[in-house]
């Protein structure tokens, strides 16, 4: 069996790397990566960087031509994501636009919404945030309490969101709100962040500055035209969107890169001859390679237009288990790296601390595999 890349994919990866090398400033790692891709500095830079990618046809290559893409296959989209993540994600928050907000709009948006928003995303100049999690409703999104009440030709929204990366600089919010009394009577709204009644407050945490924000909605009015899909259909939209998010972040690629850096640091200190350290590093490398193959299997299914299944959930679980092993490895053998000793390993650790929660905790992924993949009953 051949696991190598065909020439056209090798050439495409080279093209992406050349664009990254050309477009990133000389102080990218020292200044920008240090700030994190949720910082004001990187978000502002992402508008320039993504606009330049769009000009080169490298922002939304897998999208239909009518929405600013070149209709390339999903493999090129994943190669692009791998290289961007390995470079410190210079797309900033716009990886989210490309990976799942755009596809959700294509599937559920009306003509007016697709024309307005997909062109904006494909230009590389528009920033979105994700209004999902709330206090008491993070992993269990169906417990959210933010409400949208219909009042004639508009909705009035009250409630709050937590975490909400990029909210301080975002132009739009992909917002989940309750529109009925049932547990899953939830709707999605496309809400401008400059709408009166919206306020944003940042708070500190282990993830770098800019990732953690609270957003408050006080009698926020939005027209009915801001509703994505049908009222009460938000759950289906979220499931569709998250199926893209679960394999949209190439943690196997960045993990292998971080592992290489950790091994290089250990070699420099003359400690990589330790058989325990070498064995642990080898096991982590094998875990990442396994997660990579599982993710590639999901991509292959998409390319072949096969129906979705729980493979995406399993690939996410495999990747996160490898990430956790690497983070433990860094803490155990290279703790100084997390105290200013290695900028990129420190960044990797901070970015991945919440990885087991964002997009659905591992326990939720395994529950979904049990119920949808194995047909096991839901436990009360």
N, C-alpha and C positions, 0 to 999 in steps of 0.2 A: 504494500500500500504506500502511495506517495503522499507525504505530509508537507512537501515543499510548496512554495507559492509559484504560480505561473508567471511568466515574464511580464505580462501586463500589470499584474499586481505589484511586482517588484519595482517596475518603472513608476507606478503610481505612488508607492511609498517614498521612493527617492524624490519625486516631485513635491510631495508634502514636506519632507525634511528640508529641501532646498528653500521652500517658501518660508518655513519657520526660521531658518538661519538668516534669511534675508530680512525678515520683518521684525524680529525681536531686537530690542535695543541692547547695546553692549553690557549694560548693568542690569539685565533682566533678572538674574539669580540673586544678586546682592541687594537690589532695591525692590523689585516687583514681587518676586517669589516670597521674600521676607514679609511682605505686607499681606499675602494671601489673595486668592482670586475673588474673594468677596469684599475686598477693601475698595474704598472710593478710587484709589489710584488705579487698581487693575480693572475695575468696572469701566472707568473712563477710557483706559487704554483699549479695552475690548471693543469699543465702538470703532476705533481706528483700525485695529487689527482685523476684526471680522469684516469690515467694509473692504479692506484690502484682500482678504481671502475670497470674498464674494466676487471681486473683480477678476480673480484668477480661477473662478469656478470651483473653489475649494471649501465653501461654507456649507452648501446644501446639495452636494453632487448627486445624491440618491433621490432627490425630489423630482416630481414631474416638471417638464420644461415650462408649463403654463404658470407655475408658481416660483420660477426662478432657479430650478435645478437643471441637471443635464441627464436625468433618468439613468444614471449609472446604477449598478447593482449594489446590494447591501454590503458586499465585501469591501467595496471602496469606502463606504461610510464607516465601517469598523476599523479599517486601516487608518483612516483619518483620525478617529477617536483615540486609537492607540498612540499615535505619534503626538497628538495634542496633549494627552495626559502625561506622557513621558517628558514633555517639555515644560510641565508645570501648568498646564491648561490655560494658555494665553487667550482662549475664547472667553474666559471668565464665566459669567452666568449664562452665556449664550449657548453653551453645550446643551442646556436644558431646552432652549427654544428649538434647536435643531433635532434633538433626540426624540422628544415626546410631545411637546406642545404643538409643534407643527403637524405631526401625524394625527393628533387628536382633532385639530381644526380641519384637516383634510377630510376626515371621516364624518365628523358630526356638525361642522359649520355649514351655514347657508352660503349662498353665492357672495353676498355682501361681506360676510365675515371672512371668508377665505380670501377675497380680493384685498380687503383692508389689512389683515394681519399676516398672511403668508408672504406677501410682498415686503412687508416691513421687516419680518424676521430674515428673509433672504437677502435684504440689503445689508445686514450686519450692524444696524444702527439702533435697534430697538431692544430694550431690556425687559424681561418678564420676571416676576417672582411667583412662588407657588403658595397659595393660601389654603393649606390643608390642615396642619396640626394645630391643636388647641390644648390648653391646660386640661388634662383629663381625657383628651381624645387625640392621641398621637398614633400609636400603632392601631388602635381601634377607631378608625375614622368615622365609623357609623355612629359613634357617641358624640359627634360634634354638636355644638349648641348655637353657633352663629345662625341667625334666622333671616330669611328674605321673605317679606310679606307682600303679596300682590296688592297694588292700589291703583286700579285703572290701567293706564298704559305704562306703569313703572313698578319697580320693586323698591321696598325700603328695607335696608340691611342694618342689623345691629348685632354686635358680638365682637369677638377678638380672635386673633391667631397668634401662635407662638412659633419661635424658631425663624421661619420666613426669611431665609437667606436672600440678600440683595434688595430687600424691601426699601431701604433708604434711598436707593438710586433707580429703582425700577420705574418704567413707564406704564406697565400693565400688570395686573394680578389675575392669575388663573384661580378663581376663588370657588371654594365649596361652601354652600350654605343650605340649611334645612328649609324646605318649602312645604313640609307636611308633618304630620304627627308620627307617621311610621318610621321605624328605625332606619330604613334605607330610602326615605323620601327626601332625597338630596338632589340639588341642582348645581350646575356649573355656570358661573358668570365670568364674562370677560370685562374686567373693571379697570378703568383708567385710575392710576394711583394719585392723580391730582384732583380726584373727585372730592368735593367738600364733605367733611365729616370723617375723613381718613387721617389717622395720625400714626406715626411710627416712633418707637422707642427702642434703642439698642441696649443690650445688656452683656456683661462679660461672661466668659466661660473658657473651657479648654480649647475648643475650636477657635481659630484666629478671628480677629475683629471683622465684623461685617456679616458673619454667618448667623448670629443670634439677634433677632429682632422681634418685638411684639408689635402687632398691628391692630389698631382699634377702629371699629366701625360704629359711628354714632349717627343714626338716622341718615345713612348714606342712600341717596336716590340713584337708581340706574334704570334706564329705559328697558322695556321688555326685549328690545333688540339686542341687549347685552347678554341674554340667556343663550348658552350654547346647547344645541339640541332641544329636546322636549323638557318641560318642567318635570322633575322627579326622575329623570333619566341619568342623573349624575353618577350613580354607582357604576353603570355600564361604561360610561366615559372614562372614569378613573381606572377601572380594571384594564381597559384598552391602553390607556396612557402608561400605566405602571408596567405593563408587559414589555414596553419599550425601555423603560428606565432600568428594569432589573438586569438587562444585559447591555445597557447603553454605556455603562462605566467600565472600562477595561481594567479592572483591578488586578487581573493576572499580569498585565503588561507593566503597569507601574510597580507592582509587587516584585516582579523579577528584576526590574531596574533598581529598586531600593535594596533588594537582597544583594545585588552585585556591589552596590556602594558599601553595604555593611561588611561584606567579605573583604573588599579592598581596604576598609579601615582596620579590620582585624589583621590582615596580612601586614599592613604598615606597622602595626604594633607587635608583630611577630607572634600572634596568638592563634593563627588559623591552623597551626599544626596539631592543636588539641583535637583528638579524635571525637570527643563529645560535640564540640563546636562544629566540626566538619560534618558529622552525622546529622545534626539538627539542621544545618544549612541545606544539606542534600534532601532531607525529607520535605523541607519547605519548598524547595525548588520543584520537587515532584508534585506537590500539592498544587502549586500555581500552574504547572504544565497540564495537570488533569483538569483544572478549572478552565484553562484556555480551550482545551479540546471540547469540553462540554458546551462552552459558549459558541465555539465555531460550529458545533452541531446545530445549535439554535439558528445561527445565521444561515446555515445551509438550508434548513427547513424553510426559512423565509424566502430565500432566493428561489426555491422550488415551489413557493406558494402553498405549502402544506398547512393544514389547520393548526392553530396554536394548541399547545399542551403544557404540561407542568415541567418540561425540560428547562424553561427559563428560570423557574423557581429553584430547581436543583442546581443550576449553574451558579446562581447567586449565592446559595448556601455554600457551595464548594469554594467559591472565591473568597467569601468572608471568613471561612474557617482558615484558609491559608493566610489571609491578612492578619487574623488574630495571632496565629502562630509566629508570624514575622514580627509583629509588635512585641510579643513576649520575648522573642529572641533579642530584639534591640534593647529592651529594658534590662534583660539579664546580663548580656555580654557587652553592651555599648551604652551604658546609662549616661555617660558624659555627653553623648550626641544629643540628648534631650535637655542639656543645660548649656546650650550655645556652642557645643563642640562640633556640630555638623549641621549646617543650615538645612540641607535638603532632606536628611533623615528626620530632623526635627519637624519639618513641614509635612513629611509623609505621615508621621505619627499623629500629629494634630488633625490632619485632614481625615484620617481614618478612624479616629476615636469614635465618632458617631456613625460609622458606616454600617454597623449592625442594627441601627434603628431606622435610618433614612431609607425610604422606599419599602419599608416593611421589615420587621424584625425576623431573625432566622426562625423563631418559633412559629411565626405567622406563615412563613414560606413552607415550613414542614407541614403545618396544618392543611394548607392548600394542596400540597402533594398528596396527603393522606385522603382528603375528601374528593378532590377532582381527579387525581391520578389513580388512586387505589380504590376509590369508591367506599371508603370507610365512613361510618356515621359521624356526624358532628356531636361532640360531647357537650352536654349542658353544664 
